């Protein structure tokens, strides 16, 4: 009897079904609504095959990209875009309306009170949060914790949603999810079932995995996308200065896709980044390092966090850049096991 009650209590902390979320204002319009505007169902199917499942996502593509879809002429693309503009408003809005939209932002707890306070409540949706630092500084550990805390109800500072995890370094460990889930009082099996995982081996594979997420996110309540790490495969697949421009262009396209996912589906994007030596860091810095990816990655990230090792199991997180958080405020937090 006690075991049954405990199971029921744990189930209360698990993900709610999609229909329970329908009370909220829809954040995106399904691409199927174009049919009511006179668009051929076959053309809508072509958009879905290209990874476009919402009218919001459609408006985030250039007409040049859309005409590249097999079977869509310039005339058809023009008609589709006109129909989409009638469904979603991508024009000007007032500052008051922008403030109302910001109320849809969800802050997902990191499991550390000190870190949550530094981030203004946790990792936020509609944004890309980048965590960079050298190895064993706590970046991937935080990713594992977020896999669990994202599934908490919103009244427990969670995201009440599923998690998509793209692993480029082979560091995801499902067995580490188990003790974290138990710490939050959740059923480890149910938590693991609400995480979709993919191992990427090339930068092209990584990008294709991002394209495939639209179909899943349009049907199920996702709240977090993790890419660990965003730069690793680019550093492998592109070598030398001769390929640097091409690498940065491809990286920019991938980061743009991640930004669109965050804004289209109201999900938080948490990506880890590596560091490189910085010879120009100054003589007063004992071991100067800077995040990889250059200015392209720096401009794409909404919030940039710098992680470094502290004493023992302590880790130090510093807000490196953020539009609404104090810069250079460092704090110590315990890695969560």
KEMAR-510389 format. One record per residue (C-alpha): z, x, y; residue in one letter; residue number from 1. Coordinates in nm, 4 decimals, decimal comma, m for minus. Each point is the difference from the previous one (the first is absolute). Layout:
        c3        c1        c2  residuo  num
         Z         X         Y        a  NUM
...
END
This chain:
        c3        c1        c2  residuo  num
    0,0000    0,0000    0,0000        x    1
    0,0951    0,2818    0,2381        x    2
   m0,3211    0,1845   m0,0878        x    3
   m0,2016   m0,3140    0,0752        x    4
    0,1656   m0,0431    0,3405        x    5
   m0,0632    0,3645    0,0824        x    6
   m0,3666   m0,0357   m0,0926        x    7
   m0,0269   m0,3057    0,2247        x    8
    0,1607    0,1905    0,2876        x    9
   m0,2450    0,2867   m0,0460        x   10
   m0,2927   m0,2383   m0,0114        x   11
    0,1035   m0,1272    0,3429        x   12
   m0,0729    0,3464    0,1359        x   13
   m0,3462    0,0158   m0,1528        x   14
   m0,3259   m0,0804    0,1676        x   15
   m0,0582   m0,3609    0,1057        x   16
   m0,3246   m0,1678   m0,0952        x   17
   m0,2954   m0,0220    0,2352        x   18
    0,0424   m0,3717    0,0642        x   19
    0,3487    0,0606    0,1392        x   20
   m0,1517    0,2207    0,2689        x   21
   m0,2575   m0,2568    0,1060        x   22
    0,2481   m0,1457    0,2497        x   23
   m0,0655    0,3046    0,2189        x   24
   m0,3010    0,0074    0,2287        x   25
   m0,3006    0,1399   m0,1859        x   26
   m0,0628    0,3557    0,1124        x   27
   m0,3578    0,0021   m0,1231        x   28
   m0,2822   m0,2467   m0,0612        x   29
   m0,1664    0,0045   m0,3427        x   30
   m0,3679    0,0954   m0,0024        x   31
   m0,0749   m0,3268   m0,1858        x   32
    0,0457   m0,1869    0,3301        x   33
   m0,3401    0,1317    0,1071        x   34
   m0,1616   m0,2518   m0,2374        x   35
    0,1285   m0,2867    0,2156        x   36
   m0,1737    0,1678    0,2955        x   37
   m0,3364   m0,0169   m0,1769        x   38
   m0,0080    0,3402   m0,1692        x   39
   m0,1585    0,0089   m0,3444        x   40
    0,2508    0,0379   m0,2857        x   41
   m0,2171    0,2749   m0,1473        x   42
    0,0307    0,2046    0,3196        x   43
    0,3784   m0,0483   m0,0028        x   44
    0,0022    0,1308   m0,3575        x   45
   m0,1909    0,3094    0,1158        x   46
    0,2682    0,0632    0,2619        x   47
    0,2715   m0,0292   m0,2640        x   48
   m0,1867    0,2399   m0,2277        x   49
    0,0040    0,2463    0,2910        x   50
    0,3801   m0,0294    0,0265        x   51
    0,0140   m0,2472    0,2911        x   52
    0,2266   m0,2933   m0,0839        x   53
    0,1166   m0,1246    0,3404        x   54
   m0,1676   m0,0954    0,3262        x   55
    0,2405    0,2379    0,1733        x   56
   m0,1229    0,2850   m0,2182        x   57
   m0,3607   m0,0999    0,0640        x   58
    0,0480    0,0346    0,3755        x   59
    0,1345    0,3517   m0,0548        x   60
   m0,3401    0,1155   m0,1315        x   61
   m0,2941    0,1016    0,2153        x   62
   m0,3258   m0,1900   m0,0352        x   63
   m0,1570    0,3264   m0,1124        x   64
    0,2404    0,0141   m0,2956        x   65
   m0,0578   m0,3650   m0,0845        x   66
   m0,3787    0,0357   m0,0055        x   67
    0,0529    0,2796   m0,2502        x   68
    0,1220   m0,2591   m0,2511        x   69
   m0,2775   m0,0774   m0,2447        x   70
   m0,1584   m0,3393    0,0715        x   71
    0,1259   m0,0393    0,3595        x   72
   m0,2659    0,0225    0,2691        x   73
    0,0693    0,0516    0,3709        x   74
   m0,0610   m0,3707    0,0624        x   75
    0,2460   m0,0988   m0,2714        x   76
    0,2627    0,2437    0,1299        x   77
   m0,0401   m0,1388    0,3517        x   78
    0,0511   m0,3553   m0,1273        x   79
    0,3017    0,1040   m0,2121        x   80
    0,1673    0,1753    0,2937        x   81
   m0,0547   m0,3007    0,2270        x   82
    0,1589   m0,2259   m0,2622        x   83
    0,2968    0,2362   m0,0405        x   84
    0,0578    0,0067    0,3766        x   85
    0,0501   m0,3761   m0,0105        x   86
    0,2771    0,0419   m0,2590        x   87
    0,1926    0,3007    0,1302        x   88
    0,0619    0,1095    0,3583        x   89
   m0,0729    0,3679    0,0510        x   90
   m0,0208   m0,0248    0,3777        x   91
    0,2574    0,0332    0,2740        x   92
    0,3466   m0,1545   m0,0289        x   93
    0,2899   m0,0047    0,2441        x   94
    0,2921    0,2403   m0,0171        x   95
    0,2185   m0,2937   m0,1003        x   96
   m0,2251   m0,0735   m0,2956        x   97
    0,0081    0,3667   m0,0973        x   98
    0,3793   m0,0152    0,0056        x   99
   m0,0084   m0,3044   m0,2289        x  100
   m0,2234    0,1869   m0,2433        x  101
    0,2451    0,2887   m0,0035        x  102
    0,2610   m0,2417   m0,1338        x  103
   m0,1895   m0,0034   m0,3287        x  104
    0,0879    0,3690   m0,0466        x  105
    0,2393    0,0557   m0,2906        x  106
    0,2314    0,3014   m0,0147        x  107
    0,0564    0,1218   m0,3559        x  108
    0,3271    0,1794   m0,0659        x  109
   m0,0137    0,3593   m0,1194        x  110
    0,3296   m0,0391   m0,1851        x  111
    0,1683    0,2341    0,2488        x  112
    0,1869   m0,1576    0,2910        x  113
   m0,0346    0,3108    0,2129        x  114
   m0,3749    0,0212   m0,0591        x  115
   m0,0440   m0,3723    0,0653        x  116
    0,1773    0,0386    0,3345        x  117
   m0,2287    0,2884    0,0919        x  118
   m0,3085   m0,2102   m0,0818        x  119
    0,1185   m0,3118    0,1804        x  120
    0,0681   m0,1910   m0,3222        x  121
   m0,2196    0,1722   m0,2587        x  122
   m0,3670    0,0564   m0,0819        x  123
   m0,2001   m0,2606    0,1907        x  124
   m0,3026   m0,2035   m0,0990        x  125
   m0,3220   m0,0053    0,2046        x  126
    0,0352    0,3767    0,0360        x  127
   m0,0594    0,3319   m0,1741        x  128
    0,3102    0,2128   m0,0477        x  129
   m0,0694    0,3643   m0,0817        x  130
    0,2654    0,2229   m0,1552        x  131
   m0,0804    0,3703    0,0000        x  132
    0,1984    0,2998   m0,1133        x  133
    0,0036    0,2746   m0,2575        x  134
    0,0561   m0,0635   m0,3695        x  135
    0,3330   m0,1511   m0,1101        x  136
    0,0827   m0,1271    0,3463        x  137
    0,0418   m0,3635   m0,1123        x  138
   m0,3422   m0,1545    0,0752        x  139
   m0,0832   m0,1168   m0,3527        x  140
    0,3611   m0,0996   m0,0667        x  141
   m0,0141   m0,2337    0,2988        x  142
   m0,3280   m0,1407   m0,1365        x  143
    0,1749   m0,0853   m0,3288        x  144
    0,2871   m0,1674    0,1847        x  145
   m0,2423   m0,2054    0,2098        x  146
   m0,1677   m0,1204   m0,3214        x  147
    0,3255   m0,1816   m0,0736        x  148
    0,1312   m0,0957    0,3450        x  149
   m0,3346   m0,1609    0,0915        x  150
    0,0628   m0,2603   m0,2716        x  151
    0,3337   m0,1088    0,1460        x  152
    0,0079   m0,3345    0,1850        x  153
   m0,0475    0,0240    0,3761        x  154
    0,3595   m0,1121    0,0557        x  155
    0,1063    0,3161   m0,1841        x  156
   m0,2242    0,2148    0,2230        x  157
   m0,2774    0,0148   m0,2564        x  158
   m0,3651   m0,0986    0,0191        x  159
   m0,0017   m0,2661   m0,2732        x  160
   m0,3291    0,1367   m0,1278        x  161
   m0,1764    0,2157   m0,2526        x  162
   m0,0871    0,3694    0,0270        x  163
   m0,3272    0,1915   m0,0456        x  164
    0,0447    0,3708   m0,0784        x  165
   m0,2882    0,2514    0,0161        x  166
    0,1080    0,3333   m0,1448        x  167
   m0,2121    0,3081    0,0732        x  168
    0,2469    0,2637   m0,1206        x  169
    0,1296   m0,1506   m0,3248        x  170
    0,3588   m0,0326    0,1245        x  171
    0,0661   m0,3711   m0,0608        x  172
    0,2758   m0,0427   m0,2591        x  173
    0,0682   m0,3595   m0,1141        x  174
    0,3210    0,1146   m0,1713        x  175
    0,1387    0,0841    0,3461        x  176
   m0,0599   m0,3583    0,1082        x  177
    0,2492   m0,1251   m0,2610        x  178
    0,3238    0,1445    0,1494        x  179
   m0,1127   m0,0881    0,3528        x  180
   m0,0613   m0,3624   m0,1043        x  181
    0,3424   m0,0132   m0,1667        x  182
    0,1571    0,1362    0,3182        x  183
   m0,1474   m0,2943    0,1924        x  184
    0,1106   m0,2464   m0,2710        x  185
   m0,3549   m0,0769   m0,1136        x  186
   m0,1616   m0,0275   m0,3409        x  187
   m0,1853    0,3320   m0,0584        x  188
   m0,2636   m0,1624   m0,2214        x  189
   m0,0886   m0,2623    0,2597        x  190
   m0,0062    0,2641    0,2738        x  191
   m0,2419    0,2184   m0,1966        x  192
   m0,2226   m0,3021   m0,0714        x  193
   m0,0334   m0,0558    0,3757        x  194
   m0,1330    0,3526    0,0584        x  195
   m0,3691    0,0690   m0,0546        x  196
   m0,0702    0,3699   m0,0481        x  197
   m0,3142    0,2129   m0,0004        x  198
   m0,0500    0,3732   m0,0399        x  199
   m0,2779    0,1376    0,2220        x  200
   m0,1839    0,3193   m0,0928        x  201
   m0,2588    0,0379    0,2786        x  202
   m0,0149   m0,1087    0,3633        x  203
   m0,2806   m0,2430   m0,0939        x  204
    0,2151   m0,1507   m0,2734        x  205
    0,2854   m0,0314    0,2510        x  206
   m0,2245   m0,1873    0,2458        x  207
   m0,1371   m0,2322   m0,2683        x  208
    0,3550   m0,0885   m0,1037        x  209
    0,0686   m0,1041    0,3596        x  210
   m0,3119   m0,2174    0,0038        x  211
    0,1145   m0,1785   m0,3158        x  212
    0,3342   m0,0969    0,1522        x  213
   m0,1438   m0,2755    0,2193        x  214
   m0,0631   m0,2269   m0,2993        x  215
    0,3578    0,0385   m0,1241        x  216
    0,1656   m0,0325    0,3410        x  217
   m0,1942   m0,3168    0,0834        x  218
    0,1400   m0,1685   m0,3115        x  219
    0,3520    0,1423   m0,0367        x  220
    0,2831    0,0712    0,2476        x  221
   m0,0118    0,3774    0,0517        x  222
    0,2208    0,1623    0,2624        x  223
   m0,0366    0,3740   m0,0562        x  224
   m0,2767    0,2513   m0,0657        x  225
    0,1041    0,3538   m0,0919        x  226
   m0,2409    0,2942    0,0004        x  227
    0,1660    0,3164   m0,1310        x  228
   m0,1475    0,2156    0,1362        x  229
   m0,2810   m0,0900    0,2349        x  230
   m0,1408    0,3524    0,0516        x  231
    0,0359    0,1715   m0,3395        x  232
   m0,3415   m0,0882   m0,1447        x  233
   m0,1821    0,0759    0,3250        x  234
    0,1412    0,3519   m0,0050        x  235
   m0,1369    0,0408   m0,3531        x  236
   m0,3406   m0,1677    0,0342        x  237
   m0,0936    0,1639    0,3318        x  238
    0,0170    0,3775    0,0443        x  239
   m0,0569    0,2323    0,2923        x  240
   m0,0798   m0,0608    0,3642        x  241
   m0,3565   m0,0959   m0,0877        x  242
    0,1237   m0,3266   m0,1569        x  243
    0,2821   m0,0652    0,2466        x  244
   m0,1945   m0,2427    0,2215        x  245
   m0,1141   m0,2022   m0,3017        x  246
    0,3538   m0,0018   m0,1388        x  247
    0,1488   m0,1285    0,3241        x  248
   m0,2654   m0,2727    0,0243        x  249
    0,0733   m0,1216   m0,3540        x  250
    0,3738    0,0218    0,0671        x  251
   m0,0424   m0,2067    0,3170        x  252
   m0,1865   m0,2693   m0,1959        x  253
    0,2765   m0,0170   m0,2579        x  254
    0,2728   m0,0190    0,2641        x  255
   m0,1954   m0,2726    0,1785        x  256
   m0,0101   m0,1977   m0,3250        x  257
    0,3775    0,0374   m0,0385        x  258
    0,0541   m0,1210    0,3576        x  259
   m0,2134   m0,3069   m0,0661        x  260
    0,1935   m0,0771   m0,3183        x  261
    0,3282    0,0181    0,1933        x  262
   m0,1207   m0,2370    0,2718        x  263
   m0,2053   m0,2320   m0,2206        x  264
    0,2758   m0,0760   m0,2524        x  265
    0,3172    0,0816    0,1988        x  266
    0,1012    0,2796   m0,2358        x  267
    0,1860    0,3224    0,0683        x  268
   m0,1962    0,3162   m0,0781        x  269
    0,2141    0,2990   m0,0944        x  270
   m0,1923    0,3218   m0,0513        x  271
    0,1311    0,3468   m0,0692        x  272
   m0,1617    0,3103    0,1395        x  273
    0,0143    0,3702   m0,0764        x  274
    0,0717    0,2792    0,2473        x  275
   m0,1854    0,3183    0,0807        x  276
    0,1118    0,3256    0,1587        x  277
   m0,0224    0,0074    0,3783        x  278
   m0,0481    0,3606    0,1198        x  279
    0,0108   m0,1203    0,3596        x  280
    0,3297   m0,1792   m0,0475        x  281
    0,1900    0,2545    0,2086        x  282
    0,2203    0,2997   m0,0621        x  283
    0,3195   m0,2029    0,0329        x  284
   m0,0805   m0,2158   m0,3063        x  285
    0,0968    0,1780   m0,3223        x  286
   m0,2526   m0,1774   m0,2262        x  287
   m0,2516   m0,1918    0,2158        x  288
   m0,1889   m0,2802   m0,1761        x  289
   m0,2108   m0,2924    0,1143        x  290
   m0,1375   m0,3089   m0,1786        x  291
   m0,3408    0,0308   m0,1651        x  292
   m0,2920   m0,2194    0,1022        x  293
   m0,0337    0,1016    0,3625        x  294
   m0,0440   m0,2385    0,2912        x  295
   m0,1862   m0,2576   m0,2108        x  296
    0,3074   m0,0702   m0,2088        x  297
    0,2366    0,0355    0,2963        x  298
   m0,1759   m0,2756    0,1952        x  299
   m0,0256   m0,2324   m0,3008        x  300
    0,3722   m0,0023   m0,0841        x  301
    0,2073   m0,2502    0,1968        x  302
    0,3326    0,1670   m0,0780        x  303
    0,0313    0,3651   m0,1027        x  304
    0,3138    0,1217   m0,1744        x  305
    0,0841    0,3622   m0,0694        x  306
    0,2144    0,0678   m0,3071        x  307
    0,1827    0,3202   m0,0817        x  308
    0,2725    0,1120   m0,2356        x  309
    0,3614   m0,0021    0,1099        x  310
    0,3138    0,1168   m0,1762        x  311
    0,0100   m0,0804   m0,3714        x  312
   m0,1600   m0,3399   m0,0595        x  313
   m0,0074   m0,0850    0,3693        x  314
   m0,3360   m0,0476    0,1673        x  315
   m0,0755   m0,0032    0,3711        x  316
   m0,2496   m0,2452    0,1478        x  317
   m0,1300    0,0371    0,3525        x  318
   m0,2174   m0,2463    0,1893        x  319
   m0,2954    0,2192    0,0886        x  320
   m0,2058   m0,2700    0,1709        x  321
    0,0327   m0,3774    0,0402        x  322
   m0,1069   m0,2551    0,2632        x  323
    0,3356   m0,1773    0,0130        x  324
    0,2593    0,2453   m0,1351        x  325
    0,1796    0,2893    0,1717        x  326
   m0,1638    0,3325   m0,0783        x  327
    0,1820    0,3048   m0,1406        x  328
    0,3023   m0,1948   m0,1224        x  329
    0,1032    0,1645   m0,3268        x  330
    0,2404   m0,1338   m0,2588        x  331
    0,1237    0,0931   m0,3435        x  332
   m0,0258   m0,2360   m0,2952        x  333
    0,0784    0,0218   m0,3707        x  334
   m0,2915   m0,0080   m0,2434        x  335
    0,0294   m0,3150   m0,2116        x  336
    0,0104    0,0324   m0,3786        x  337
END
